[in-house]
Amino acid sequence: MALTVNQFAEDCRQILSNDSSEAGLEQVRLVVEKFLADQEFINEHLGPQADANREVLYEDPDLGFCICAHVFKGTNEAPPHDHGPTWAIYGQATGQTVMTEYEKIEAPHGDAPGKVKPTKSYDLDPGMAVAYPIGRLHSPKRAGETRLIRIEGKDVTKLSRDSYERA
């Protein structure tokens, strides 16, 4: 029997209710990997029928975290970013994402983006998840279609975020 979104949400809620620190995020990251390993769950939410760039599967009414399914088609490289005043966990279901992390060398000011320099890059392969705590700058790059489960501490579409560019 496949795992469900309600089980996913409850596992996350139990952890985050007790610990929303980086240690708690690491525990949630492991939950994401557990759900990525359930092929029935992935087929249901990210199978061939799924084509939404971003679909919110669950939003917690008390803690505010969101479980999202993402389908990205084609190639793309996002600019360096963080998630404003919240965190995110990316879980790779299909395809490959090359993630680059950055160090901030100049803060944004006015309309001018902040400046960053890359510190490391790594592949995010199917079954893998990585947590980005508040303020961790990163950028995903993909060479083809990818499907992801992403958990956001708050709905990032409703948040103001700074912009950054490579120095």
N, C-alpha and C positions, 0 to 999 in steps of 0.2 A: 504494500500500500504506500502510495506517494506521501511525502511530507506535505503539509499545507501551509498557506500563507498565515493562517491563524497560529499554527505551531511556531512558525518563524517569528512572528510578532511577539508571541508570549515568551519565547526564549530570550529575545532581545530585551523585552520589557523587564524581565526578572533581573537580568544583568545590569541594565542601565538604571534601574530603580535603586540599586545598591552601590553602583560604582560607574560614574561617567568619566573617570579619569582615563589616562592612556592605558592603564592596566585593564580597565573595564572594556575599552575599545578593542583591546587585543582579544578578550574573551568573545566579544561580538564578532570579530573577524573570524574566529574559529567556527562560530555558528554559521556564518556565511559560507565557509568552505564545506561544512556538513551539508548544507542545502545545495551547493553546487555539485556535490557528488551524487545527488538523487536525480537520476536521469528523467524520471517521471515528472518531478517538479519542474525541471528545466524545460522539458517538452511542453508542459502545460502553459508556462508563462513566457518562454522564449523560443518556442518551436517555430516551424515554418509559417504558421498562421500569424505570428506576432510581427508587427511591422511598425509599431509606434516608436518614435525616437525616444520618448520618455513616457512611461505609464506608471503612475503611482498605484502600487498594489495594496498598500496599507499606509495610513498615517495615524500615529498614536494620538488619541485625544488629550492625554495628560502630559506625556513627555515630549511630544512633538516630532519624534523621529519618523522618517518615511522609508519604506521599502519600495524601491523603484526597479522596473525592468526597462532596459535600454537596448534598442536595436539601432546600430549605426551601420549604414551602408556606404560603400566606397572608401576612398582614402581621406584622411584628415589629420591635421596636427593642430591641436588646441593651443592657444597662448598660455604662458605660465599664469597660474591662478591659485588662489586658496578658496575656501568656501565661506569667506567673511567670518562672521562670529560663530560658526559651527564647524563640525567635522564631517568627514565622509569616509565610507569604506567601499572600495571598488572590488567586485568579485567577477572574475572572467569566466563566462560560461562557454563561449565559442570564439574562435579567432585568436588573435594575439594583439596585445597593446604594449607598445614600448612606452614606459613611464620614465620621465626625467624629473628629478627633484632639484630645487634651486635654493640658493642663499640670497636673501634680500641684501642688496648693496646700497640701494637708495629708495626711500619711502616715496609713495605717490604724493604729489602735491598739486592742488587745484585740479586742472584737467590733464595734467601731465602724468603718465603712468610711472609706476615705480620701476626701478632697474634691478635685474636679477642676474646671477651667474649660475650655470649648471654645476651641480655637485656630484650627481650620479644618475645613471640610467640603467634600467633593467627591464626584462620581459615579464609581462603578466600573461601567463598561459592558462588554458582552461583548467578550472579547479582551484586556481590560486586567488587569494584575496589579500588586499593591503589596506591598512588604515592610515588616514591622513588626519591627524589631530588639528585642532584650531590653529591656523596660521601656517601650516606646512604647505609650502609652495611646490607645485608640480604641474606637469603637462602631459596629457596622453597623445600618442601618435599611433595611427593605425594604417596599414597598407591595404586593408580590405575590410570586408564586413566583420563586425564584432557584435557579440551579444553579452550583456553584463547585468548583474544584479548590483545595485548600488544602494547603500543605506546612507541617508543624510540625517544629521542630528536635528535639523530643521529643514523645512522645504526651501531649498536654495533659490527657487524661482521667486520667492517673496522677500529675499534679502538683498541689501545693498552690498556690493563687493567692489574692492579696489581693482584697478587694472595694472598689469605689469608687462614688461618687455625685456628681452635679453639685452644685456649691456653690450 
